[in-house]
C-alpha cells in the first residue's frame, strides 16, 4: 500500500466557509467554483491572475457543471442558471425548483442538464430551449445526486432513501429501467457524505460508495456488484471521480485523505493528507486534480498520479473493473457512430403507414453489405427508415442533413422598476412613491412595502405563500402578481392603501395556461399582459373591463397612466436578425388606439432598460446606452417621435473619466431625471436601500455648431452651446405641454407655465442673437434666429438688440420680418 504524502500547494481562497463545488471546462482552460458567498469564480488554469467574479449568482450555489461555451450553477433557492463562458454573464434562468436544488449533471453532448432537488421529481431540461423538460417521477423521496451515462442515454438518480434509480433517456418518454437497492446508504440531502453513482468512462458500469466506506462497481447489464476499491478510508467518502480515460479513481473522505487508485487492480498508488475536501475533479488533459474544501479553499494538486504510472493517463479509454464475461465496452463499441436516435411515434400520415407496416421487413435483404463499406447499420442489416426525420420532429440541436435551425433574437421581457434576485432578496418595484421588496424564506416569501412619505402612508409587511414576482406601487395602492404553480393558476392581488369599504383588498385568477409577463397600475385601471398575447384590463376593484390580443408578441413590458396604457412587444425581424421593439398606446376608457405597433427608437444592438410615464403623463424609456427619451406628439396617430432628453454618458460628473458609474432609472418628475447611481460595475440596486439622485435634462447636441475660428467665436462657443441646448430642450418640453393642453382641460396655472416656457425660449434666442451680432459674419444666422421666436412681440426686442450692437442693416431686416408676420396674422 502507498504511503501517505503531502505536497505543499498553496490554496486559493475562492469562497467563504461552507458548501463548495467545482468543474473544469471541457477543454481544461477554465475552472469554475461556486460556494456559500453567492458569487461564482472563474479561474484561468495555470494562471496566477485573479479569478473573474460573477455576481449574478441567484443565491448560494451548491453545484456547477461546465462545457466549453457555458457553465450552469444550481443554488439552494432552487434556481438553475446558465452563464456564458465567453462573457461571464447570466444568459438565462433554465428552470426553478420549488425546493432547494442539490446537484446537477450535464449530458455528454451539452444539450441537457439534469437537476436533483428536495422535490421528488428530477427535471431534465434542454439547454437551448428550456421549454423542453423531461420529468422523472419514479423516486418517492428527494434526490441528492444525478449522473449522465457517457453516451447520454441513461441517467443515474441517487435518492436520499438509499436507492439508485436508472432511467433510459433514449426514447421520447423517459423510462425507469432499474432500481438498484442495497448499494448506497440513506443519506440526508444536506450531508457532505457522497452517495452518487459515477459512471465509468467506458459506459459498462458505475461506482458508488457502500455503507462500509468502500467503493463498489456495478455493471450496467445485470446490475450486479463486481470489484471493490476497499480499505482506502476510515471516514465517509465525500467525493470521488474517475480520471478522463478511467485508468485511475480519486476519492476523498472525512478522514482527511485524498486517495488515488489504479482501476485495473483496485490498488492505492498514492495517498495525500488534505482535510475538509467536499468536491474534486480531474483535469481533462493533464495529470492534476483540483478540489475545494468546506472552508472555501481551492487546491490544485499537480502530478497526482506518480510519474511511473502517469503514462496511463494518455492511453485510450480503459475497461471498467468488472469480473470476466461482462460484455464489451459500450463507449468503445460505439465510438465511431452516434448514439441511437430517439424514435418518435408514428403519425397518421407517416411513410410506413402509407406503404404498409411490414414493408421494411420485406426489404431487409434488398441491400447486401458484401464489401464491408458500411451501407447498413451493423446491428440491423436493413435500409434507413424515417429516423433521419427525428431531428426535425424533435427540434434537435443539429438537424438532419446539416440544415441550420435559426430563430430571431428577441427582446426579453422585464417588469419596470424591478431587479433580479441577488442572494435571497430582490426589489419588486422601486419608484418615487416607495419600494416593494421580497425575501425568499425557502418555504415562502415575505413582502415589505415602504413609503418615502410616512406621514401620508403606512408601511406594511405580509407573508407571501404565493411567491409574488411582480409588483406596482402608486398613490392609491399596491398590485402584486404570481405565476401558475402546479394546479394553481396565475393570480393578481390588489391592496388599496385606504378605503371606506370593509373589504380592503382583492385577488383574481387568470385562465389556466396563462403566465403573467408584465403588469401596470394607474389611478384608474390595472393592466396585465400574459403569455397568450392577451392584454387584460381590470378596474381598481377587480371588474374585468377590457381584454384583447396584442398584434406583436411576445410582450416585453407595459406601463399605464390615468386612462392610457403603453404596451411593448416584439415586432418584425430586422436585417440584424433581431426583432424590432414595438409599442402601442391605447385609451382604454374610450377604447381608442392612439399609436399602433410603432417602433421604439433604440440604438443598434440596444435594449430598453425601463419604461414608465412621467409625472406629466408622457411615455419615457431609458435605453441600454444610458439615453433617456420621451415620446412627443403621441396623442396624434402617426405623429409620435422619440426625442432624447438626456444622455447620461455626457454628464459633467463623468468628464475626464473621473468616475465610473452607471444609472438605474426610477422616474421622470418635475422635469428632472430621478435615478440610482450604481458603482463598481453593479447593474442593479441592492440592499441597503440606495439613495435617489436627480439630474436636469440636457439634450445631446454638438459641442460647437459655429464654424468661425476667430478668437471672439472661440470665446462665445461654450455659451452658444448652452443657449442652443436650452432652446431645443425648452421647445421639446413646451411641445409636451401644448399636446397635454390640447387634449385635456387646463387651468390658469397650466397656461401660466406654458407662457413662462415660451418666454424662456425667446429669451435664449435673444441671447443667441446678441452673441451672433458680435461676430463678423452675423447676417444669415442672426435673421434665422429671429424667425424662431415664439412671440411676435419679441421681434421688437430683437430690433433693439441689433441697434445696440450697431447692426443697422440687420435691424431693418428684422423690421421687415415683423411686418410680414403682421400681414400673415
Secondary structure, 3 states (H helix, E strand, C coil): CCCEECCCCCCEECCCCCCCEEEECCCCCEEEEECCCCCEEEEECCCCCCCEEECCCCCCEEEEEECCCEEEEEECCCEEEEEECCCCCEEEEEEECCCCEEEEEECCCCCEEEEEECCCCEEEEECCCCCCEEEECCCCCCEEEEEECCCCCEEEEEECCCEEEEEECCCCCCEEEEEEECCCCCCCCCCCCCCCEEECCCCCEEEEECCCCCEEEEECCCCCEEEEECCCCCCCEEEEEECCCCCEEEEEECCCEEEEEECCCCEEEEEEECCCEEEEEECCCCCEEEEEECCCEEEEEECCCCCCCHHHHHCCCCCCCCCCCCCCCHHHHCCCCCCCCCCCCCCCCCHHHHHCCCHHHHCCCCCCCCCCCCCCCCCCCCCCCHHHHHHHHCCCCCCHHHCCCCCCECCCCCCCCCCCCECCEEEEEECCCEEEEEEECCCCEEEEEEECCCCCCCCEEEEECCCCCEEEECCCEEEEEECCECCECCEEEEEECCCCCCCCEEEEECCCCCCEEEEEECCCEEEEEECCCEEEEEECCCCEEEEEECCCCCEEEEEEECCEEEEEEEEEECCCCEEEEEEEEEECCCCEEEEEEEECCCCCCCCEEEEEECCCCCEEEEECCCEEEEEECCCCCCCCEEEEEEEHHHCHHHHHHCCCEEEEEEEEECCEEEEEEEECCCCCCCCCCCCCEEEECECCCCCCCCCCCCHHHHHHHHHHHHHHHHHHHHHHHHHHHHHHHHHCCCCHHHHHHHHHHHHHHHHHHHHHHHHHHCCCCCHHHHHHHHCCCCCCCHHHHHHHHHHHCCCHHHHHHHHHHHHHHHHHC
